[in-house]
Amino acid sequence: MNETKPLKAAGKLSRRTFMIGLPVVLAACQTSQPGGPVASGGGMGGAPVIDQGFATMYGPITDEPFPIAAIDLTKINPRFYRQVVNLPSEINAEPGTIVVDPYNHFLYLVFENGTALRYGVGVGRQGFAWSGDATIQAKQQWPKWHPPKEMMARDPEAAKWPDGMPGGPGNPLGARALYLYQGKVDTLYRIHGTTQPWSIGKSLSSGCIRMMNQDIIDLYSRTPIGTRVKVLGNSTPDPVAVYDSKGGARPDPEPASTAGYVPVPPDSVHG
């Protein structure tokens, strides 16, 4: 269950475009690895001392429509903090591709020269229910959540939202959502934020691929419409089963376009 199999690459980022943006990417991540996630020794009461670079990366965000609280990093394994790593040799993907490794609870944004920006993720049952190649054809900030009929029938709180729960601090999809399609077909596979940061690095009973809100905001800013995604695994797609059990995290209708697809890292990102 912990093994991943090599898959052929999907997507391509031009070397010239990537090299223009690379200093910005590395600068944005530089504070993530100054000396390791957790400093040696302990703080008051023996609590671990979190490296200041990570503390800043996962600090509060106040310029969003809804405030995002700082993450208590002492509750998350440091291996799941956002950081630049060498891409595992068994993963074969072009620069600019997102690779989801649900079994190891990692998501990679592939760079050149065998490196990647790695994020920790929490994986719900539906995160293991689909695998393959797709593209991001819809993105939403503070997305609406559509609970399925089965959930509304058994959960009075879910039943309050027959037309969808508006985005906000209590919405289970968090601050951002990325929607994966194969051609024009919605895979019903989602990468989104969470209201439960403690769940990162864990397998869960429900949901798809969840990230800390600070991380999904960062990834969202780096991945335009048309970004290629590879989900590792040997699962057979079952979109109906995924939708019925995953909480109906479908996007609100909006036009999708892949014209001019060039995944350029932004000039500035949170963290």
Helices and strands as residue ranges (DSSP letters): H 15-30, E 38-39, G 44-46, E 49-50, H 52-57, G 73-75, G 78-80, E 83-86, E 98-101, E 106-110, E 115-120, E 122-123, G 125-128, E 132-141, H 149-154, G 158-160, E 176-182, E 185-192, G 197-199, E 209-210, H 213-222, E 228-231, H 239-246
